[in-house]
């Protein structure tokens, strides 16, 4: 790492609500040219910390120092709704107060850097999720920032896109701070980790590649647990002796007092072991009972050379059938799902009265102005009451404290868990899942995979995460890239 510090947090506290800090007296430094991973459970304050770096939020107390007014740019997780109607050229122009000479040449260079070829008159909202992910990165790169902030950059990217991003980051000479749950991706370039503890609201810093740091954290936790176990035993022994001697006279009482003083000292020495990230509870998505062909697909549209082509297929889905849709970014996977969902696909039909549970990669099904409570209540299906709703929400770590929170104020990971809680409450007959692992903490993914795999209804799935797909017993696959 370079010697110069480019970013420093100095006893920084931030709270949205009074006396409820998200970050509490956080202190750390980032050196120029370093590649840092920002870790922490959903809701630990990772995205808040990025906003503090960018100056979008101001600390409640303490300071954030940026050396020599270093420039900062962020590759966001999702395209803002107000930008969806812009052409690519219009979108890139938003990065500048004064449009530089040769802007189209600069756009071409950053598009090449993210391995994407798309006409500049295309609307941002018409791009696939993977193409949008690359555009978000290119938008940050065109600003040539001293500090590049990446928030879940591999979401929606296929393998080629992830490999291209890794190659770029390894060669990038400036400072990078990344939030990601993709361990293999992080391990390729990470030089250090800043861990935000959701319970203590503090930050811990570590040096080394991602897997080494995770191993170091786990080893430290085991040492602390062992030390605490030894102290606990010694404390209990001293308490037993102190209780016995306190009823004696003279020197025995003095000994009892000394033992009690020793107990207090040992209790102070007890290590505050960091609590492991909580994992969501095992859950079941109940299925609407349906008889017959739930989904019939005779033809699909794929994008070849930026133009749609219709291809004939023959797919029937009944209860317990699962269809995996695959293909490279930009081929039309998410567009196909949306057309099936909205009934605009000429080549597909859905059994009438089928209740559809749709997990959108951009959370389009969520009303950001609703509270968490209202969002859950609006999806309440037959057989569930408010008590059931609260219990199910709690299993997804959406506790009472979050019920009054606006959906817009949730972290992306919490929005994902809210989306799954809504699917449980809906009792759908058909699940349409578009990248359901995006933004989700890796600890939760095996639980979600088991629930999806045990679902009794029909499923249509898109996912770039091979580990997740491997846990789902798909009996149908449609590779759009091979049509």
C-alpha positions in Angstrom: 0.0 0.0 0.0 1.1 3.6 -0.6 2.1 5.6 2.4 -0.2 8.6 2.0 -3.5 8.6 3.7 -6.3 9.7 1.3 -9.3 9.1 3.6 -9.7 9.2 7.4 -12.6 8.7 9.8 -11.9 10.3 13.2 -14.3 9.2 16.0 -17.2 9.6 13.5 -20.7 9.0 14.8 -23.8 9.1 12.6 -27.4 8.7 13.5 -30.7 9.1 11.5 -32.6 9.1 14.8 -31.5 10.7 18.0 -29.6 8.3 20.3 -29.8 5.5 17.7 -26.4 5.6 16.1 -25.7 3.7 12.9 -22.0 4.3 13.3 -20.5 5.1 16.8 -17.1 6.8 17.1 -15.7 5.0 14.1 -12.1 5.6 13.3 -9.9 4.2 10.4 -7.6 5.4 7.6 -7.4 4.4 4.0 -4.1 4.8 2.1 -3.8 6.1 -1.4 -4.0 3.4 -4.1 -5.3 0.7 -1.7 -8.1 -1.8 -2.5 -10.4 -2.1 0.5 -13.4 -4.3 1.2 -16.2 -2.9 3.4 -17.8 -5.7 5.3 -20.8 -6.0 7.7 -24.2 -7.5 8.2 -27.2 -6.0 6.3 -28.1 -2.7 8.1 -24.6 -2.3 9.7 -24.1 1.0 7.9 -22.0 0.2 4.9 -24.0 2.3 2.4 -24.3 5.0 5.1 -20.5 5.1 5.4 -20.2 5.5 1.6 -22.6 8.5 1.7 -20.5 10.0 4.5 -17.4 9.6 2.3 -19.2 11.3 -0.6 -20.5 14.1 1.6 -24.1 13.3 1.0 -24.4 12.9 4.8 -22.7 14.8 7.5 -21.4 13.2 10.7 -23.5 13.7 13.9 -20.1 14.1 15.6 -16.5 13.5 14.7 -15.0 14.1 11.3 -14.4 12.6 7.8 -11.2 13.9 6.2 -10.6 13.6 2.5 -6.9 14.5 1.7 -6.2 17.3 -0.8 -9.9 17.4 -1.9 -9.6 14.0 -3.6 -12.3 13.4 -6.2 -14.9 10.6 -5.5 -17.2 8.7 -7.7 -19.6 5.8 -7.0 -20.8 2.9 -9.1 -24.3 2.6 -7.6 -26.2 -0.7 -7.1 -29.1 0.2 -9.3 -30.0 2.9 -11.9 -32.1 5.7 -10.4 -35.7 5.6 -11.6 -35.4 9.2 -13.0 -32.5 8.1 -15.2 -34.2 5.2 -16.9 -35.6 7.3 -19.7 -32.3 8.9 -20.6 -30.2 7.7 -23.6 -26.7 6.5 -22.7 -25.2 9.7 -24.1 -27.5 11.8 -22.0 -26.8 9.7 -18.9 -23.0 10.1 -19.2 -23.3 13.8 -19.7 -24.8 14.0 -16.2 -21.4 13.2 -14.8 -20.1 16.7 -15.8 -21.0 20.3 -14.9 -19.1 21.3 -18.0 -19.1 18.8 -20.9 -15.4 18.2 -21.8 -14.1 18.2 -25.4 -14.2 14.7 -27.0 -16.9 13.4 -24.7 -17.9 10.6 -27.1 -14.3 9.4 -27.2 -14.3 9.3 -23.4 -17.6 7.4 -23.4 -16.1 4.9 -25.8 -13.1 4.3 -23.6 -15.1 3.6 -20.4 -17.6 1.4 -22.3 -14.6 -0.6 -23.6 -13.2 -0.8 -20.1 -16.4 -2.5 -18.8 -16.6 -4.7 -21.9 -19.9 -3.4 -23.3 -20.9 -2.4 -26.8 -24.3 -0.7 -26.9 -25.5 2.2 -29.2 -25.5 5.5 -27.4 -29.0 6.3 -28.4 -30.3 3.3 -26.4 -32.4 4.2 -23.3 -30.8 3.2 -20.0 -34.0 1.6 -18.8 -34.1 -0.7 -21.9 -30.8 -2.3 -21.0 -30.6 -5.6 -19.1 -29.7 -5.7 -15.5 -26.1 -6.9 -16.3 -25.7 -4.1 -18.9 -27.0 -1.5 -16.4 -24.4 -2.8 -13.9 -21.6 -2.2 -16.4 -23.0 1.3 -17.3 -23.1 2.2 -13.6 -19.4 1.3 -13.3 -18.6 3.2 -16.6 -20.4 6.3 -15.3 -18.1 6.3 -12.2 -15.0 5.7 -14.3 -15.6 8.5 -16.8 -15.2 10.9 -13.8 -11.6 9.6 -13.3 -12.0 9.7 -9.5 -9.2 9.5 -6.9 -11.5 7.3 -4.8 -13.8 4.8 -6.6 -16.7 3.4 -4.5 -18.3 0.2 -5.6 -21.5 -1.0 -4.0 -22.3 -4.7 -4.9 -20.7 -4.3 -8.4 -21.1 -8.0 -9.4 -24.9 -8.0 -9.0 -26.4 -9.0 -12.4 -23.0 -9.5 -14.0 -22.4 -12.8 -15.9 -19.1 -14.6 -15.5 -17.5 -12.6 -18.4 -18.6 -9.4 -16.8 -17.2 -10.3 -13.4 -13.9 -11.5 -14.9 -13.6 -8.2 -16.8 -14.3 -6.2 -13.6 -11.6 -8.1 -11.7 -9.1 -7.5 -14.4 -9.9 -3.8 -14.4 -9.7 -3.4 -10.6 -6.3 -5.3 -10.4 -4.8 -2.8 -12.9 -6.6 0.3 -11.5 -3.9 2.5 -9.8 -6.2 4.6 -7.6 -8.1 3.9 -4.4 -11.0 1.5 -4.4 -13.5 0.8 -1.6 -15.9 -2.1 -2.4 -19.1 -3.5 -0.8 -19.8 -7.0 -2.0 -21.0 -10.4 -0.7 -19.1 -12.2 -3.5 -16.2 -13.8 -1.6 -14.3 -15.2 -4.6 -14.5 -11.8 -6.4 -13.2 -9.9 -3.4 -10.3 -12.2 -2.8 -8.9 -11.5 -6.2 -7.9 -7.9 -5.4 -8.6 -7.0 -1.8 -5.7 -5.8 0.3 -7.6 -5.0 3.5 -11.0 -5.1 5.2 -13.0 -2.6 7.2 -15.5 -4.5 9.2 -18.6 -2.7 10.5 -20.1 -4.4 13.5 -23.9 -4.0 13.5 -24.1 -4.6 17.3 -21.3 -2.3 18.6 -21.6 0.2 15.7 -17.8 0.2 15.6 -15.3 -0.4 12.8 -12.5 -3.0 12.8 -9.6 -2.8 10.3 -7.6 -5.8 8.9 -4.8 -6.1 6.4 -4.5 -9.0 3.9 -6.6 -10.7 1.2 -10.2 -11.4 1.8 -10.0 -15.0 2.8 -7.0 -14.4 5.1 -8.9 -11.7 6.9 -12.0 -13.8 7.3 -9.8 -16.6 8.8 -8.1 -14.1 11.1 -11.5 -12.8 12.3 -12.8 -16.3 12.9 -9.6 -17.3 14.8 -9.8 -14.2 16.9 -13.4 -15.0 17.8 -12.4 -18.5 18.8 -9.5 -17.2 21.0 -11.9 -14.7 22.7 -14.5 -17.4 23.3 -11.9 -19.7 24.8 -10.6 -16.9 27.0 -14.1 -16.0 28.1 -14.8 -19.6 29.0 -11.7 -19.8 31.1 -12.5 -16.6 32.9 -16.2 -17.6 33.4 -15.0 -20.8 35.1 -12.6 -18.9 37.3 -15.2 -16.3 38.1 -17.7 -18.9 39.2 -15.0 -20.7 41.4 -14.2 -17.4 43.1 -17.9 -16.6 43.6 -18.4 -20.0 45.3 -15.3 -19.4 47.5 -16.3 -15.8 48.3 -19.8 -16.9 49.3 -18.4 -19.6 51.6 -15.8 -17.4 53.3 -18.1 -14.4 53.7 -20.0 -16.2 56.4 -16.7 -16.8 58.4 -15.1 -14.4 60.7 -11.9 -12.4 60.8 -9.3 -13.1 58.1 -11.8 -15.3 56.1 -14.0 -12.2 55.5 -11.0 -10.3 54.3 -10.2 -13.2 51.9 -13.9 -13.1 50.7 -13.5 -9.4 50.0 -10.3 -10.0 48.0 -12.0 -12.7 46.0 -14.9 -10.4 45.2 -12.4 -7.7 44.0 -10.7 -10.3 41.8 -14.1 -11.3 40.4 -14.9 -7.7 39.4 -11.4 -7.4 37.8 -11.9 -10.6 35.8 -15.4 -9.5 34.7 -13.8 -6.3 33.3 -11.3 -8.5 31.5 -14.0 -10.5 29.8 -13.6 -9.9 26.1 -16.6 -8.5 24.2 -16.8 -11.2 21.6 -18.3 -9.9 18.3 -21.6 -11.5 17.8 -21.8 -13.5 14.6 -24.1 -12.1 11.8 -27.6 -13.4 12.4 -28.9 -15.7 9.8 -32.6 -15.7 8.8 -34.7 -18.5 10.0 -35.7 -21.5 7.9 -38.9 -20.7 6.1 -41.4 -22.2 3.6 -43.1 -20.4 0.8 -46.7 -21.9 0.7 -48.1 -22.5 -2.7 -51.5 -21.8 -4.2 -53.1 -25.1 -5.3 -53.4 -25.2 -9.1 -54.3 -27.9 -11.5 -53.1 -28.2 -15.1 -50.5 -26.2 -17.1 -49.5 -23.2 -15.1 -47.2 -21.7 -17.7 -47.0 -22.4 -21.4 -44.2 -20.9 -23.5 -44.3 -21.4 -27.3 -41.8 -18.7 -28.4 -39.5 -16.1 -26.9 -37.7 -13.0 -28.1 -33.9 -12.8 -27.8 -31.7 -9.8 -28.5 -29.1 -10.5 -31.3 -27.0 -7.6 -32.5 -29.2 -5.2 -30.5 -32.3 -6.4 -32.4 -35.1 -8.7 -31.1 -35.5 -12.1 -32.8 -38.4 -14.5 -32.2 -37.4 -18.1 -31.5 -39.8 -21.1 -31.1 -39.6 -23.2 -27.9 -41.8 -25.8 -26.3 -42.1 -25.4 -22.5 -44.9 -26.5 -20.1 -44.7 -25.8 -16.4 -47.0 -27.5 -13.9 -46.8 -27.6 -10.1 -43.2 -28.5 -8.8 -41.7 -27.7 -12.3 -38.7 -25.4 -12.3 -37.4 -23.5 -15.3 -33.9 -22.0 -15.3 -33.4 -19.2 -17.9 -29.7 -18.6 -18.7 -27.7 -16.6 -21.3 -25.2 -13.7 -21.5 -26.0 -10.2 -20.3 -28.2 -8.3 -22.8 -29.8 -11.4 -24.4 -33.2 -10.6 -23.0 -33.6 -12.7 -19.8 -35.2 -10.1 -17.5 -37.3 -8.7 -20.4 -38.7 -12.2 -21.0 -39.6 -12.5 -17.3 -41.4 -9.1 -17.2 -43.3 -9.9 -20.4 -44.5 -13.2 -19.0 -45.4 -11.5 -15.7 -47.4 -8.7 -17.4 -49.0 -10.9 -20.1 -47.3 -9.0 -22.9 -45.4 -12.0 -24.3 -47.2 -13.2 -27.4 -45.6 -16.6 -27.0 -46.6 -17.4 -23.4 -49.7 -17.9 -21.4 -50.4 -18.3 -17.7 -53.2 -20.3 -16.2 -56.1 -17.8 -15.2 -56.3 -16.8 -11.5 -52.7 -17.8 -10.9 -51.2 -15.7 -8.1 -47.7 -14.7 -9.2 -44.9 -14.0 -6.7 -42.3 -11.9 -8.5 -38.8 -11.1 -7.1 -37.5 -8.2 -9.1 -33.7 -7.6 -9.2 -34.4 -3.8 -8.9 -37.1 -4.2 -6.3 -39.7 -2.8 -8.7 -42.4 -4.6 -6.7 -41.8 -2.5 -3.6 -43.4 0.8 -2.9 -40.6 2.9 -1.4 -43.0 5.3 0.2 -44.7 2.6 2.3 -43.5 1.5 5.7 -42.2 -2.0 6.2 -45.5 -2.8 8.0 -47.7 -1.5 5.2 -45.6 -3.3 2.6 -46.0 -6.6 4.4 -49.7 -6.0 5.1 -50.4 -5.3 1.4 -49.1 -8.7 0.4 -51.0 -10.6 3.1 -52.7 -13.7 1.6 -55.3 -16.1 2.7 -54.7 -17.9 6.0 -52.4 -15.3 7.4 -53.2 -12.7 10.1 -51.2 -9.7 11.5 -49.7 -11.9 14.2 -48.4 -14.4 11.5 -47.1 -11.5 9.5 -45.0 -10.1 12.4 -43.6 -13.6 13.2 -42.7 -14.2 9.5 -41.1 -10.7 9.3 -39.0 -11.4 12.4 -37.7 -14.6 10.8 -36.3 -12.4 8.1 -34.7 -10.0 10.7 -37.4 -7.4 10.0 -38.1 -6.8 13.7 -40.6 -4.5 15.4 -38.0 -1.7 15.4 -38.1 -1.7 11.6 -41.9 -1.9 11.1 -42.4 1.8 11.0 -39.4 2.4 8.7 -40.0 3.5 5.1 -38.9 1.0 2.5 -36.7 3.7 0.9 -34.6 3.8 4.1 -33.9 0.1 4.2 -30.5 -1.2 3.0 -30.6 -3.1 -0.3 -30.1 -6.3 1.6 -33.1 -5.6 3.9 -35.2 -4.8 0.8 -34.3 -8.3 -0.5 -35.4 -9.9 2.8 -38.6 -7.9 2.8 -39.3 -9.1 -0.8 -38.9 -12.8 0.4 -41.2 -12.1 3.4 -43.8 -10.8 1.0 -43.5 -13.9 -1.1 -44.2 -16.1 1.9 -47.3 -14.0 2.8 -48.6 -14.0 -0.8 -49.0 -17.8 -1.1 -48.3 -17.7 -4.9 -48.9 -20.4 -7.4 -46.0 -19.3 -9.6 -42.7 -17.8 -8.5 -40.8 -15.6 -11.0 -37.3 -15.0 -9.5 -35.0 -12.5 -11.2 -31.5 -12.7 -9.5 -32.9 -13.4 -6.0 -29.5 -13.5 -4.4 -28.6 -9.9 -5.3 -27.8 -7.8 -2.3 -28.4 -10.8 0.1 -25.8 -11.6 2.8 -24.1 -14.9 1.9 -25.2 -16.4 5.3 -28.8 -16.2 4.2 -28.4 -17.7 0.7 -28.4 -21.4 1.8 -31.6 -20.9 3.8 -33.3 -19.2 0.8 -32.1 -22.0 -1.6 -33.7 -24.6 0.6 -37.0 -22.7 0.7 -37.0 -22.2 -3.0 -36.2 -25.8 -3.7 -39.0 -27.1 -1.4 -41.6 -24.8 -3.0 -44.5 -26.8 -4.3 -45.6 -24.4 -7.1 -44.0 -23.7 -10.5 -40.8 -21.6 -10.7 -39.1 -19.5 -13.4 -35.6 -18.5 -12.3 -32.7 -16.3 -13.4 -29.5 -16.4 -11.3 -25.9 -15.8 -12.1 -24.8 -17.5 -8.7 -23.9 -21.0 -9.6 -23.8 -22.1 -5.9 -27.4 -21.1 -5.5 -28.6 -22.6 -8.8 -26.8 -25.8 -7.9 -29.1 -26.2 -4.8 -32.3 -25.8 -6.9 -33.5 -29.0 -8.7 -34.4 -27.5 -12.1 -36.1 -29.9 -14.5 -36.2 -27.4 -17.4 -33.6 -25.0 -18.7 -33.8 -22.4 -21.4 -30.5 -21.0 -22.6 -31.4 -17.9 -24.7 -27.8 -17.7 -25.9 -28.1 -21.0 -27.8 -31.4 -20.3 -29.6 
